[in-house]
Amino acid sequence: MFYFVTMDEMENPVIGFGLAYGNQLIYCEAMMKDNYYDVHFDGNWVASIAHNDDWDWMQASGVILPGETIAEIGLRIESHYQ
């Protein structure tokens, strides 16, 4: 079996996972950028998240997300690299 990876995916890896948001399960993708991650819900950009000076996840821009959602996305990103 072969997997093809585009240059964009090599430079900006994407982590995808199911996420409970509201009363539904959505597909969340976090795309690595230089100093933050772009977050997409079901293929639509919703926010950017990054670490603050204390290494806690915070939202940098986009639709205001609950703190628990930001923390869950950050945890998924971190666990992907462990």
Order of alpha helices (4+ residues) and beta strands (2+ residues): alpha-beta-beta-beta-beta-beta-alpha
